[in-house]
Each structure stands twice: as C-alpha cells, then as structure tokens.
C-alpha cells in the first residue's frame, strides 16, 4: 500500500469518525429527555444510570470530534487544574456495570480502604473510560460460572492504588507481558483478537499523569490489575 492510498484511507476514516460522533448526539438527546421526563416511569437509580451512560458517550463523541479537528488520533491526556472524587467516579462506573454483571451472575464488591475522600486530576472522562474498559475485561473473562470482581482503592503517601481482581479464566504467562501493548488482546475465546485498546488506553492514561499499570494473572484462576495514580489535595 503506497503513501497516497494510506493517506486517503486515513482521511476517509477520520471523516467517518467525525460523522459518527456528530450523528450520535441526536439519539442521545432523545434518551436524555426520556431520562429526565417525569412522564416516564423509572426509579431514580435507573435514571442516574442512564444519565451517566449518556454523559460518557457524549464525552467520547466530543473527544472524537476534537481529534478529527486537530487531525490527530493520538490519545493525548490533558491534565486539568480541577479535581474529582475517586469514589464518585468509581461508584458511577460500577453502577453502570451492575446491569451486565447481573446478567452474567457476577458479583461486584467495592472496598475503600481509607480512601473515600481522595481525589484525582480531572482527565476529562479518560479515567472513567479506562476503568470501564478494565471492568469490561474482567466481566468478559468470567465464563459459565458464578463470578466475583473486587475493586479496592487505597491511598498512601500521595498515591492512589486501584486494584481490580476477578476470578475469570486468567491469562497464560507466555503472553501476559504482551497485554497492554497497542493492538494486542487476549480475546473471548482465548485467542489473540487484535483489539488491545482497552488495557493499552488504561495504561496510557495512568502513565500520562505519572502513574503506572501492572497485571498479575494465573490461567484458570483469575487476573488482578493494579493502577497506581497520583492523588491531589
């Protein structure tokens, strides 16, 4: 494939991204109105779940449009002077995942070890997306059995340690070091699927603010992901 062909494909892809990001806002607006309407019977927890999901999709669409406008598809993380509560972010994403977890007979447990009042820099939705992707991976790893995912958050010496542990299928040691490399994934059927954006994005977000992401796994036993992030006062 020559340079001209590659450039044309890139331009067409970015046009498609822009159009999709733009067009998705219309149905989201309808969903937002429904979630806020008193005429629709819905418990407050469900309303909050829908509102949170809509906001996250809107944030993703806005980022796609910004990337297209800058003609840059790299995952650049802008660190804001604002701070956000880790507990509020984690609780919102876990609430969203409860629907999927219930369908798979998976139990979520969130443990705050003296870290209920710690804050992160506001990353414009990227932390939420990273956590969402990691929880999706944990849910996907649990197949044909009752599962459990434990999320523990601790704070020590100005650092936040977020640990996600599942009792899923685990990852073979032979490929564990490759997980988190862009484009590499250990898929649903224990095959390399070629889509490694989830762990890669989470690792990139952590490292962009001076943190880190590590994986520990035993095949047949489960996986633990540890994110180390700086806290802000």
Phi, psi and omega in degrees: 000123183278174185297318182298318180294317179298316180297319180295318178297320178296316180296318180294322178296316180294326176296318180295318178299315180298315181295316180296316180297324179288312187290333184291342184289332180294306178296330177294324178297320178296314179298322179296318178296320179296317182295332182264354185279134176285346182280345180261123180286117182198134179290158185297326179297319179292321178299316181295323178298314179295317180298319180296316180296319179297316180298319181294320179294320177298320178297319179296317179298318180296321180292322178297318179295321179294320179296320179293320181296326180272359183052044184214118181257019179278154181274077178275132182252118178267126181267120181271159174286345180286159176233154181227150180287127178298319181299317181295322180292313182295315181299321181294317181290320179296320177301318179297320183282345181301327180297313179292322182296318180298322180293335181256006182059046179245134180261134173261140173225126180246127182237121176256109182266080181069024185234028182287338185248018180274155183233155174245158168297145178287114183258017176065036177094352184288327176294317179300319180293320179298313179296319179300315180296318180294322178290325175299318178299317180296317178296318181295330183285343181265112186232130172057037174196160175293131185241167178215133177236122181250127177246117179240138181235124177232160179228132182208124175052047175079011179235146177255131178244112180251118184244129177243119182238130177235162177252042182276205188287342182076176183234132178301139181301331183297334182242001184302320182293341181275340181294131184101354173275135184303128177091358182249137180209147173260102194280186185300325184258029182058039178234156175285115187265343178090359180244097184246024186293329185300299181292321179300316181294318179297318178295319180296318179297314180299313183291331182292339179245024176084017179256199181203162176224131180230150179239137171229133184207148172232125182299129181086353183243324180136181186225145173237129175249130179241118174256129176250123186226150177283140175264157178235147182274000000 
